[in-house]
Amino acid sequence: MTAVTPIPADTYKLGFIGAGKLAESIARGVVDSGVLPPSRISTAHSREGRRKEFGAFGVSVFEHNYQVVEVSEVVIFSVKPQIIKDVILELKPRLQNKLLVSVAAGIKLKDLQEWAGHSRFIRVMPNTPAAVGNAASVISLGGGATEEDGKLIVKLFRAVGEVWEADEKLFDAITGLSGSGPAYIYLAIEALADGGVAAGLPRALALGLASQTVLGAASMVINTGKHPAQLKDEVASPGGTTIAGIHELEKGGFRANLMNAVVAATERCKKLSGS
Protein backbone atom coordinates (compact mmCIF):
# COMPACT_ATOMS: atom_id res chain seq x y z
CA MET A 1 0.00 0.00 0.00
CA THR A 2 1.33 3.44 -1.00
CA ALA A 3 2.22 5.63 1.98
CA VAL A 4 -0.02 8.65 2.43
CA THR A 5 1.78 11.97 2.66
CA PRO A 6 0.40 13.89 5.66
CA ILE A 7 -1.17 17.27 4.97
CA PRO A 8 0.97 19.95 6.70
CA ALA A 9 -1.68 21.46 8.99
CA ASP A 10 0.21 24.71 9.59
CA THR A 11 1.07 25.49 5.98
CA TYR A 12 -1.31 23.67 3.62
CA LYS A 13 -3.22 25.56 0.96
CA LEU A 14 -6.92 25.11 0.27
CA GLY A 15 -8.43 25.30 -3.20
CA PHE A 16 -12.06 25.48 -4.30
CA ILE A 17 -13.09 24.06 -7.65
CA GLY A 18 -16.32 25.97 -8.17
CA ALA A 19 -16.75 29.53 -6.96
CA GLY A 20 -20.45 29.58 -6.12
CA LYS A 21 -22.24 30.74 -2.99
CA LEU A 22 -21.49 27.60 -0.95
CA ALA A 23 -17.77 27.80 -1.71
CA GLU A 24 -17.85 31.48 -0.79
CA SER A 25 -19.64 30.75 2.49
CA ILE A 26 -17.10 28.08 3.46
CA ALA A 27 -14.13 30.25 2.46
CA ARG A 28 -15.48 33.26 4.36
CA GLY A 29 -16.14 31.13 7.44
CA VAL A 30 -12.65 29.66 7.33
CA VAL A 31 -11.11 33.13 7.08
CA ASP A 32 -13.39 34.82 9.63
CA SER A 33 -12.80 32.06 12.20
CA GLY A 34 -9.03 32.25 11.77
CA VAL A 35 -8.70 28.63 10.62
CA LEU A 36 -6.77 29.77 7.54
CA PRO A 37 -5.58 33.16 6.28
CA PRO A 38 -6.98 34.17 2.89
CA SER A 39 -3.47 33.99 1.42
CA ARG A 40 -3.71 30.17 1.68
CA ILE A 41 -7.05 29.91 -0.15
CA SER A 42 -7.74 30.05 -3.88
CA THR A 43 -10.44 29.41 -6.46
CA ALA A 44 -11.02 30.07 -10.16
CA HIS A 45 -13.76 31.86 -12.05
CA SER A 46 -14.05 33.73 -15.31
CA ARG A 47 -16.88 36.07 -14.32
CA GLU A 48 -15.79 39.38 -12.87
CA GLY A 49 -18.56 39.49 -10.26
CA ARG A 50 -17.55 36.23 -8.62
CA ARG A 51 -13.86 37.14 -8.83
CA LYS A 52 -14.58 40.36 -6.93
CA GLU A 53 -16.61 38.54 -4.24
CA PHE A 54 -13.69 36.27 -3.36
CA GLY A 55 -11.05 38.92 -3.88
CA ALA A 56 -12.86 41.21 -1.46
CA PHE A 57 -11.74 39.07 1.48
CA GLY A 58 -8.29 38.25 0.15
CA VAL A 59 -8.75 34.93 -1.64
CA SER A 60 -6.68 34.38 -4.78
CA VAL A 61 -8.78 33.91 -7.91
CA PHE A 62 -7.24 32.19 -10.95
CA GLU A 63 -8.46 31.94 -14.51
CA HIS A 64 -8.42 28.14 -14.64
CA ASN A 65 -9.21 25.25 -12.29
CA TYR A 66 -5.91 23.49 -12.93
CA GLN A 67 -4.08 26.49 -11.46
CA VAL A 68 -6.02 26.05 -8.21
CA VAL A 69 -5.10 22.36 -8.02
CA GLU A 70 -1.44 23.03 -8.70
CA VAL A 71 -1.05 25.30 -5.65
CA SER A 72 -3.32 23.38 -3.23
CA GLU A 73 -2.83 20.34 -0.99
CA VAL A 74 -6.56 20.20 -0.16
CA VAL A 75 -9.10 20.60 -2.97
CA ILE A 76 -12.84 21.03 -2.38
CA PHE A 77 -15.12 20.31 -5.34
CA SER A 78 -18.09 22.64 -4.98
CA VAL A 79 -19.71 22.24 -8.37
CA LYS A 80 -23.12 21.02 -9.51
CA PRO A 81 -23.62 17.23 -9.37
CA GLN A 82 -24.37 17.18 -13.10
CA ILE A 83 -20.86 18.35 -14.03
CA ILE A 84 -18.62 17.05 -11.24
CA LYS A 85 -17.60 13.92 -13.18
CA ASP A 86 -16.33 15.93 -16.14
CA VAL A 87 -14.59 18.43 -13.86
CA ILE A 88 -12.74 15.70 -11.94
CA LEU A 89 -11.79 13.77 -15.08
CA GLU A 90 -10.36 16.91 -16.66
CA LEU A 91 -8.18 17.52 -13.59
CA LYS A 92 -7.37 13.85 -12.89
CA PRO A 93 -3.68 13.94 -13.91
CA ARG A 94 -3.08 16.70 -11.35
CA LEU A 95 -5.03 15.20 -8.43
CA GLN A 96 -2.51 12.66 -7.17
CA ASN A 97 -1.28 13.21 -3.58
CA LYS A 98 -4.08 15.70 -2.97
CA LEU A 99 -6.73 15.41 -0.26
CA LEU A 100 -9.99 15.74 -2.18
CA VAL A 101 -13.38 16.78 -0.83
CA SER A 102 -16.79 16.85 -2.51
CA VAL A 103 -19.88 18.76 -1.38
CA ALA A 104 -21.88 17.71 -4.45
CA ALA A 105 -25.22 16.25 -3.34
CA GLY A 106 -25.97 12.66 -4.26
CA ILE A 107 -22.55 11.76 -5.70
CA LYS A 108 -21.11 8.67 -4.02
CA LEU A 109 -17.56 8.17 -2.85
CA LYS A 110 -17.05 5.11 -5.05
CA ASP A 111 -17.70 7.22 -8.14
CA LEU A 112 -15.66 10.17 -6.92
CA GLN A 113 -12.72 7.88 -6.17
CA GLU A 114 -12.97 6.14 -9.53
CA TRP A 115 -13.00 9.43 -11.45
CA ALA A 116 -10.09 10.85 -9.43
CA GLY A 117 -7.99 7.69 -9.71
CA HIS A 118 -7.43 7.40 -5.95
CA SER A 119 -9.43 7.04 -2.75
CA ARG A 120 -8.11 9.91 -0.62
CA PHE A 121 -11.52 11.52 -0.87
CA ILE A 122 -13.95 12.86 1.74
CA ARG A 123 -17.62 13.47 1.05
CA VAL A 124 -19.35 16.29 2.94
CA MET A 125 -23.07 17.04 3.12
CA PRO A 126 -23.55 20.61 4.39
CA ASN A 127 -26.80 22.57 4.24
CA THR A 128 -27.72 26.10 3.22
CA PRO A 129 -27.39 27.76 6.67
CA ALA A 130 -23.64 27.56 5.99
CA ALA A 131 -24.26 31.00 4.51
CA VAL A 132 -24.77 32.38 8.03
CA GLY A 133 -22.32 30.12 9.85
CA ASN A 134 -24.95 27.69 11.14
CA ALA A 135 -24.65 24.67 8.85
CA ALA A 136 -25.33 21.11 9.88
CA SER A 137 -22.64 19.17 7.98
CA VAL A 138 -21.90 15.45 7.87
CA ILE A 139 -18.68 13.91 6.55
CA SER A 140 -17.77 10.43 5.37
CA LEU A 141 -14.20 9.32 4.66
CA GLY A 142 -13.15 7.46 1.56
CA GLY A 143 -10.92 4.40 1.74
CA GLY A 144 -7.66 6.33 1.38
CA ALA A 145 -8.49 9.23 3.70
CA THR A 146 -6.74 9.08 7.06
CA GLU A 147 -8.05 9.94 10.50
CA GLU A 148 -5.91 13.08 10.39
CA ASP A 149 -7.45 14.01 7.03
CA GLY A 150 -10.86 13.71 8.63
CA LYS A 151 -9.89 15.93 11.55
CA LEU A 152 -8.58 18.58 9.18
CA ILE A 153 -11.84 18.66 7.17
CA VAL A 154 -13.95 18.69 10.33
CA LYS A 155 -12.01 21.76 11.47
CA LEU A 156 -12.66 23.49 8.15
CA PHE A 157 -16.39 22.84 8.18
CA ARG A 158 -16.77 23.76 11.85
CA ALA A 159 -15.97 27.26 10.63
CA VAL A 160 -19.50 27.34 9.16
CA GLY A 161 -21.46 25.30 11.73
CA GLU A 162 -21.58 21.91 13.43
CA VAL A 163 -20.09 18.72 11.98
CA TRP A 164 -20.83 15.03 12.44
CA GLU A 165 -19.19 11.95 10.92
CA ALA A 166 -21.37 9.13 9.59
CA ASP A 167 -21.29 6.13 7.29
CA GLU A 168 -22.02 7.14 3.72
CA LYS A 169 -24.98 4.73 3.58
CA LEU A 170 -26.84 7.20 5.82
CA PHE A 171 -26.37 10.16 3.46
CA ASP A 172 -29.75 9.80 1.72
CA ALA A 173 -31.51 10.08 5.08
CA ILE A 174 -29.20 12.93 6.09
CA THR A 175 -30.23 14.73 2.90
CA GLY A 176 -33.88 14.15 3.78
CA LEU A 177 -33.43 15.58 7.26
CA SER A 178 -30.73 18.26 7.37
CA GLY A 179 -30.34 18.86 3.64
CA SER A 180 -34.03 19.51 3.00
CA GLY A 181 -34.89 20.37 6.60
CA PRO A 182 -34.30 24.13 6.39
CA ALA A 183 -37.17 24.37 3.89
CA TYR A 184 -39.51 22.58 6.30
CA ILE A 185 -38.59 25.04 9.03
CA TYR A 186 -39.08 28.02 6.71
CA LEU A 187 -42.60 26.75 6.08
CA ALA A 188 -43.17 26.44 9.83
CA ILE A 189 -41.90 29.98 10.43
CA GLU A 190 -44.11 31.32 7.65
CA ALA A 191 -47.13 29.48 9.06
CA LEU A 192 -46.48 30.72 12.61
CA ALA A 193 -46.20 34.27 11.30
CA ASP A 194 -49.42 33.89 9.30
CA GLY A 195 -51.10 32.62 12.45
CA GLY A 196 -49.90 35.70 14.29
CA VAL A 197 -51.31 37.94 11.56
CA ALA A 198 -54.61 36.06 11.68
CA ALA A 199 -54.67 36.69 15.43
CA GLY A 200 -54.17 40.42 14.89
CA LEU A 201 -50.40 41.01 14.93
CA PRO A 202 -48.65 43.31 12.42
CA ARG A 203 -46.79 41.26 9.76
CA ALA A 204 -43.28 42.43 10.70
CA LEU A 205 -43.83 41.74 14.38
CA ALA A 206 -45.35 38.31 13.67
CA LEU A 207 -42.44 37.27 11.44
CA GLY A 208 -39.85 38.52 13.92
CA LEU A 209 -41.50 36.69 16.81
CA ALA A 210 -41.90 33.48 14.80
CA SER A 211 -38.26 33.49 13.64
CA GLN A 212 -36.84 34.24 17.08
CA THR A 213 -39.11 31.65 18.70
CA VAL A 214 -37.82 28.90 16.39
CA LEU A 215 -34.22 30.02 16.97
CA GLY A 216 -34.75 30.13 20.73
CA ALA A 217 -36.44 26.72 20.84
CA ALA A 218 -33.60 25.12 18.85
CA SER A 219 -31.08 26.74 21.19
CA MET A 220 -32.93 25.32 24.20
CA VAL A 221 -32.67 21.79 22.78
CA ILE A 222 -28.97 22.18 21.99
CA ASN A 223 -27.88 24.05 25.11
CA THR A 224 -29.93 22.31 27.82
CA GLY A 225 -29.47 18.74 26.59
CA LYS A 226 -33.11 18.08 27.44
CA HIS A 227 -35.33 15.96 25.19
CA PRO A 228 -37.72 18.09 23.09
CA ALA A 229 -40.67 16.29 24.68
CA GLN A 230 -39.51 17.35 28.14
CA LEU A 231 -39.10 20.97 27.02
CA LYS A 232 -42.56 20.86 25.43
CA ASP A 233 -44.08 19.54 28.66
CA GLU A 234 -42.42 22.36 30.62
CA VAL A 235 -44.25 24.92 28.47
CA ALA A 236 -47.61 23.13 28.28
CA SER A 237 -49.31 23.70 31.64
CA PRO A 238 -52.57 21.86 32.44
CA GLY A 239 -55.57 23.44 30.76
CA GLY A 240 -53.42 26.26 29.36
CA THR A 241 -52.99 27.97 26.02
CA THR A 242 -50.02 25.89 24.82
CA ILE A 243 -51.68 22.50 25.22
CA ALA A 244 -54.72 23.84 23.38
CA GLY A 245 -52.48 24.79 20.47
CA ILE A 246 -50.63 21.45 20.59
CA HIS A 247 -53.99 19.66 20.49
CA GLU A 248 -54.81 21.41 17.22
CA LEU A 249 -51.40 20.50 15.77
CA GLU A 250 -51.91 16.85 16.71
CA LYS A 251 -55.35 16.82 15.05
CA GLY A 252 -53.64 18.00 11.87
CA GLY A 253 -50.99 15.29 12.04
CA PHE A 254 -48.17 17.79 12.58
CA ARG A 255 -45.52 15.33 13.77
CA ALA A 256 -46.52 12.64 11.29
CA ASN A 257 -46.35 15.14 8.44
CA LEU A 258 -42.80 16.18 9.36
CA MET A 259 -41.74 12.55 9.68
CA ASN A 260 -43.34 11.77 6.31
CA ALA A 261 -41.54 14.74 4.72
CA VAL A 262 -38.14 13.42 5.84
CA VAL A 263 -38.94 9.91 4.59
CA ALA A 264 -40.27 11.21 1.25
CA ALA A 265 -37.20 13.38 0.69
CA THR A 266 -34.96 10.43 1.60
CA GLU A 267 -36.70 8.17 -0.90
CA ARG A 268 -36.46 10.82 -3.61
CA CYS A 269 -32.73 11.20 -2.89
CA LYS A 270 -32.26 7.44 -3.21
CA LYS A 271 -33.89 7.49 -6.64
CA LEU A 272 -31.85 10.46 -7.83
CA SER A 273 -28.57 8.98 -6.60
CA GLY A 274 -29.33 5.44 -7.76
CA SER A 275 -29.14 4.00 -4.22
C-alpha positions as CSV (number, residue, x, y, z in Angstrom):
1,M,0.0,0.0,0.0
2,T,1.3,3.4,-1.0
3,A,2.2,5.6,2.0
4,V,0.0,8.7,2.4
5,T,1.8,12.0,2.7
6,P,0.4,13.9,5.7
7,I,-1.2,17.3,5.0
8,P,1.0,19.9,6.7
9,A,-1.7,21.5,9.0
10,D,0.2,24.7,9.6
11,T,1.1,25.5,6.0
12,Y,-1.3,23.7,3.6
13,K,-3.2,25.6,1.0
14,L,-6.9,25.1,0.3
15,G,-8.4,25.3,-3.2
16,F,-12.1,25.5,-4.3
17,I,-13.1,24.1,-7.6
18,G,-16.3,26.0,-8.2
19,A,-16.7,29.5,-7.0
20,G,-20.4,29.6,-6.1
21,K,-22.2,30.7,-3.0
22,L,-21.5,27.6,-1.0
23,A,-17.8,27.8,-1.7
24,E,-17.8,31.5,-0.8
25,S,-19.6,30.8,2.5
26,I,-17.1,28.1,3.5
27,A,-14.1,30.3,2.5
28,R,-15.5,33.3,4.4
29,G,-16.1,31.1,7.4
30,V,-12.7,29.7,7.3
31,V,-11.1,33.1,7.1
32,D,-13.4,34.8,9.6
33,S,-12.8,32.1,12.2
34,G,-9.0,32.2,11.8
35,V,-8.7,28.6,10.6
36,L,-6.8,29.8,7.5
37,P,-5.6,33.2,6.3
38,P,-7.0,34.2,2.9
39,S,-3.5,34.0,1.4
40,R,-3.7,30.2,1.7
41,I,-7.1,29.9,-0.2
42,S,-7.7,30.0,-3.9
43,T,-10.4,29.4,-6.5
44,A,-11.0,30.1,-10.2
45,H,-13.8,31.9,-12.0
46,S,-14.0,33.7,-15.3
47,R,-16.9,36.1,-14.3
48,E,-15.8,39.4,-12.9
49,G,-18.6,39.5,-10.3
50,R,-17.6,36.2,-8.6
51,R,-13.9,37.1,-8.8
52,K,-14.6,40.4,-6.9
53,E,-16.6,38.5,-4.2
54,F,-13.7,36.3,-3.4
55,G,-11.0,38.9,-3.9
56,A,-12.9,41.2,-1.5
57,F,-11.7,39.1,1.5
58,G,-8.3,38.3,0.2
59,V,-8.8,34.9,-1.6
60,S,-6.7,34.4,-4.8
61,V,-8.8,33.9,-7.9
62,F,-7.2,32.2,-10.9
63,E,-8.5,31.9,-14.5
64,H,-8.4,28.1,-14.6
65,N,-9.2,25.3,-12.3
66,Y,-5.9,23.5,-12.9
67,Q,-4.1,26.5,-11.5
68,V,-6.0,26.0,-8.2
69,V,-5.1,22.4,-8.0
70,E,-1.4,23.0,-8.7
71,V,-1.0,25.3,-5.7
72,S,-3.3,23.4,-3.2
73,E,-2.8,20.3,-1.0
74,V,-6.6,20.2,-0.2
75,V,-9.1,20.6,-3.0
76,I,-12.8,21.0,-2.4
77,F,-15.1,20.3,-5.3
78,S,-18.1,22.6,-5.0
79,V,-19.7,22.2,-8.4
80,K,-23.1,21.0,-9.5
81,P,-23.6,17.2,-9.4
82,Q,-24.4,17.2,-13.1
83,I,-20.9,18.4,-14.0
84,I,-18.6,17.0,-11.2
85,K,-17.6,13.9,-13.2
86,D,-16.3,15.9,-16.1
87,V,-14.6,18.4,-13.9
88,I,-12.7,15.7,-11.9
89,L,-11.8,13.8,-15.1
90,E,-10.4,16.9,-16.7
91,L,-8.2,17.5,-13.6
92,K,-7.4,13.8,-12.9
93,P,-3.7,13.9,-13.9
94,R,-3.1,16.7,-11.3
95,L,-5.0,15.2,-8.4
96,Q,-2.5,12.7,-7.2
97,N,-1.3,13.2,-3.6
98,K,-4.1,15.7,-3.0
99,L,-6.7,15.4,-0.3
100,L,-10.0,15.7,-2.2
101,V,-13.4,16.8,-0.8
102,S,-16.8,16.8,-2.5
103,V,-19.9,18.8,-1.4
104,A,-21.9,17.7,-4.4
105,A,-25.2,16.3,-3.3
106,G,-26.0,12.7,-4.3
107,I,-22.6,11.8,-5.7
108,K,-21.1,8.7,-4.0
109,L,-17.6,8.2,-2.8
110,K,-17.0,5.1,-5.0
111,D,-17.7,7.2,-8.1
112,L,-15.7,10.2,-6.9
113,Q,-12.7,7.9,-6.2
114,E,-13.0,6.1,-9.5
115,W,-13.0,9.4,-11.5
116,A,-10.1,10.8,-9.4
117,G,-8.0,7.7,-9.7
118,H,-7.4,7.4,-6.0
119,S,-9.4,7.0,-2.7
120,R,-8.1,9.9,-0.6
121,F,-11.5,11.5,-0.9
122,I,-14.0,12.9,1.7
123,R,-17.6,13.5,1.1
124,V,-19.4,16.3,2.9
125,M,-23.1,17.0,3.1
126,P,-23.5,20.6,4.4
127,N,-26.8,22.6,4.2
128,T,-27.7,26.1,3.2
129,P,-27.4,27.8,6.7
130,A,-23.6,27.6,6.0
131,A,-24.3,31.0,4.5
132,V,-24.8,32.4,8.0
133,G,-22.3,30.1,9.9
134,N,-25.0,27.7,11.1
135,A,-24.6,24.7,8.9
136,A,-25.3,21.1,9.9
137,S,-22.6,19.2,8.0
138,V,-21.9,15.5,7.9
139,I,-18.7,13.9,6.5
140,S,-17.8,10.4,5.4
141,L,-14.2,9.3,4.7
142,G,-13.1,7.5,1.6
143,G,-10.9,4.4,1.7
144,G,-7.7,6.3,1.4
145,A,-8.5,9.2,3.7
146,T,-6.7,9.1,7.1
147,E,-8.0,9.9,10.5
148,E,-5.9,13.1,10.4
149,D,-7.4,14.0,7.0
150,G,-10.9,13.7,8.6
151,K,-9.9,15.9,11.6
152,L,-8.6,18.6,9.2
153,I,-11.8,18.7,7.2
154,V,-14.0,18.7,10.3
155,K,-12.0,21.8,11.5
156,L,-12.7,23.5,8.2
157,F,-16.4,22.8,8.2
158,R,-16.8,23.8,11.8
159,A,-16.0,27.3,10.6
160,V,-19.5,27.3,9.2
161,G,-21.5,25.3,11.7
162,E,-21.6,21.9,13.4
163,V,-20.1,18.7,12.0
164,W,-20.8,15.0,12.4
165,E,-19.2,12.0,10.9
166,A,-21.4,9.1,9.6
167,D,-21.3,6.1,7.3
168,E,-22.0,7.1,3.7
169,K,-25.0,4.7,3.6
170,L,-26.8,7.2,5.8
171,F,-26.4,10.2,3.5
172,D,-29.7,9.8,1.7
173,A,-31.5,10.1,5.1
174,I,-29.2,12.9,6.1
175,T,-30.2,14.7,2.9
176,G,-33.9,14.2,3.8
177,L,-33.4,15.6,7.3
178,S,-30.7,18.3,7.4
179,G,-30.3,18.9,3.6
180,S,-34.0,19.5,3.0
181,G,-34.9,20.4,6.6
182,P,-34.3,24.1,6.4
183,A,-37.2,24.4,3.9
184,Y,-39.5,22.6,6.3
185,I,-38.6,25.0,9.0
186,Y,-39.1,28.0,6.7
187,L,-42.6,26.7,6.1
188,A,-43.2,26.4,9.8
189,I,-41.9,30.0,10.4
190,E,-44.1,31.3,7.7
191,A,-47.1,29.5,9.1
192,L,-46.5,30.7,12.6
193,A,-46.2,34.3,11.3
194,D,-49.4,33.9,9.3
195,G,-51.1,32.6,12.4
196,G,-49.9,35.7,14.3
197,V,-51.3,37.9,11.6
198,A,-54.6,36.1,11.7
199,A,-54.7,36.7,15.4
200,G,-54.2,40.4,14.9
201,L,-50.4,41.0,14.9
202,P,-48.6,43.3,12.4
203,R,-46.8,41.3,9.8
204,A,-43.3,42.4,10.7
205,L,-43.8,41.7,14.4
206,A,-45.4,38.3,13.7
207,L,-42.4,37.3,11.4
208,G,-39.9,38.5,13.9
209,L,-41.5,36.7,16.8
210,A,-41.9,33.5,14.8
211,S,-38.3,33.5,13.6
212,Q,-36.8,34.2,17.1
213,T,-39.1,31.6,18.7
214,V,-37.8,28.9,16.4
215,L,-34.2,30.0,17.0
216,G,-34.7,30.1,20.7
217,A,-36.4,26.7,20.8
218,A,-33.6,25.1,18.9
219,S,-31.1,26.7,21.2
220,M,-32.9,25.3,24.2
221,V,-32.7,21.8,22.8
222,I,-29.0,22.2,22.0
223,N,-27.9,24.0,25.1
224,T,-29.9,22.3,27.8
225,G,-29.5,18.7,26.6
226,K,-33.1,18.1,27.4
227,H,-35.3,16.0,25.2
228,P,-37.7,18.1,23.1
229,A,-40.7,16.3,24.7
230,Q,-39.5,17.4,28.1
231,L,-39.1,21.0,27.0
232,K,-42.6,20.9,25.4
233,D,-44.1,19.5,28.7
234,E,-42.4,22.4,30.6
235,V,-44.3,24.9,28.5
236,A,-47.6,23.1,28.3
237,S,-49.3,23.7,31.6
238,P,-52.6,21.9,32.4
239,G,-55.6,23.4,30.8
240,G,-53.4,26.3,29.4
241,T,-53.0,28.0,26.0
242,T,-50.0,25.9,24.8
243,I,-51.7,22.5,25.2
244,A,-54.7,23.8,23.4
245,G,-52.5,24.8,20.5
246,I,-50.6,21.4,20.6
247,H,-54.0,19.7,20.5
248,E,-54.8,21.4,17.2
249,L,-51.4,20.5,15.8
250,E,-51.9,16.9,16.7
251,K,-55.4,16.8,15.0
252,G,-53.6,18.0,11.9
253,G,-51.0,15.3,12.0
254,F,-48.2,17.8,12.6
255,R,-45.5,15.3,13.8
256,A,-46.5,12.6,11.3
257,N,-46.4,15.1,8.4
258,L,-42.8,16.2,9.4
259,M,-41.7,12.5,9.7
260,N,-43.3,11.8,6.3
261,A,-41.5,14.7,4.7
262,V,-38.1,13.4,5.8
263,V,-38.9,9.9,4.6
264,A,-40.3,11.2,1.2
265,A,-37.2,13.4,0.7
266,T,-35.0,10.4,1.6
267,E,-36.7,8.2,-0.9
268,R,-36.5,10.8,-3.6
269,C,-32.7,11.2,-2.9
270,K,-32.3,7.4,-3.2
271,K,-33.9,7.5,-6.6
272,L,-31.8,10.5,-7.8
273,S,-28.6,9.0,-6.6
274,G,-29.3,5.4,-7.8
275,S,-29.1,4.0,-4.2
